């Protein structure tokens, strides 16, 4: 029995889900295909609103997209690394982004006091500040369950 299910998207993104985690598998398939099984009308309406807001972000700059991901996936006080943001970016926007680009924008956001930063260059950690929440409070993206990225 395999230890994980691997899904490769047309853009080359690879998503790995632990074997037996049917809830994460269903969620991932629904996100990838845009179809969900047994969704009630209210849930479909909420999903449509999320898709509309992602479409609004498609024309946004990369730093706005990255700030939106951080704003929506990391509560104030939770620490994260650039790899996590890079993976989320590629899943949500279905396009590649260089790690150096993500690192540069995280550094700029930290310089502007929108992110807290700690650790050495090779082990850098970031967390959200109130300033980021205020400046990027209106941006919304799809909710990706955290367990999909483990």
N, C-alpha and C positions, 0 to 999 in steps of 0.2 A: 504494500500500500504506500503511495507517495506521501511524503511529508507535507507537501504543499501543492496548490494549484497555481499554475503560471498562466497569466493572460498577457498576450503580446498585442498591443494596439497597432493600427496601421502606421502610426508615426514612429514606431520603434519602442515606445514606452512599455516597460514590463512591470506588471503588477503581480505580486506573489501573495497568496492567501493560504494560511495554514489549512491542511486537510481536515475536514470535519466541521469547519467554521462556515456553515451554510448561510447564516445571516449576512456575513461579510461578502460571501460569494454572490448572493442575490442582490445586495446593494451595489456591488461593483458592476455586475451585469446590467442592472437597471441604469446606472450612470453611463456605461459605455454604449448601450443600445438606445438609450432614451426611452425605454419602455419598462414599465413596472407591472408586476403581476398582482392583481387584486387591490389596486390602489383606489381609495375612495375619492369622490369628486373634489372634496375639500383639499385632500393631499395633492391631487393633480393640479389644482389651482395654485397652491403654494409652490409647487415645483415649477410651474410656468413663470411665476414671478421671479424665481431664482434665475431661470434661464434668461429672462429678459434683462436682469441686472448684469449677468455675465456678458450678454451682448453689448451692454453699455460700456463694459470694461475692455472690450476687444480693441477699441480705438484709443485706449488710454496708453500712457507711456509705461515702460517696464517698471519704473520706480513706483508708479501709482498701482500697478498690478501687484507688485511685491508688498507694498504697504497694505493693500486690501487683503491679501492672503494673511499677513501677520495680524491685522486688525480683527479678522473673522475667525482665526483658528487658534490664536494664543491669547488667553485671558491675561490681564495685567498681573504681573508677578510670576508667570510661568516662563521658564528659561527654554530656549530652543537654539538649534545650530543652523548654519547656512544650508547644509545638506537637506534638512527637513523642508526648508522653504523652497529649495530647488526642485525637490520631488513633487511637492504640492503644485508648484507653478506648472510643471510639465503635465501633470494629471489634469489640472483644471483648464488650462489654456490649450492643451494638446499641441504644444510646440516646445522645442528644445530651448534651453537657456543655459549659458555657460556658468559654471560655478563661480568664475571670476567676476562675472556680471552681478550675480546675486550678492557676493561678498562686498563688492564695491558699493552697491546700493544700501546694503545693511550698514556699512561703515558710514556712509553719508547720513543716513537716518540717525545713527548714533551721534555723529558730530553735531547734528541739529537738535539733539536732546529728545528725539522721538523714541529712541531705544536706549536702554541701559546696556552696557557692554562690560564683560569681564573675561578673564582668562588670557592665556598667551595667544599669539597669532594663529598657531596651529590647533588650538583647542578653544576657540572663541565661543562664548555664549552670549545670547542677547535676550532681553525681555522688553515688553511694551511699557511705555510711559503714558501718562495722561495726555501729554502733548500729541502723541500719535493718534490716540483715540479721538481727540478733538479735531485734528486736521484731516483725518481720513475716516471720520465717523459715518459718513453716508455711503461709503463703498460697500458693496455686498458681493459675495461669490458663492458658488455651490458649497454646501457642507459636505466635506469628505470625512467619513468616520476615521478617527485616529488609528483604529486597529487595521485599516487597509494598508497602512504604510509600514507595518512592523514585519 
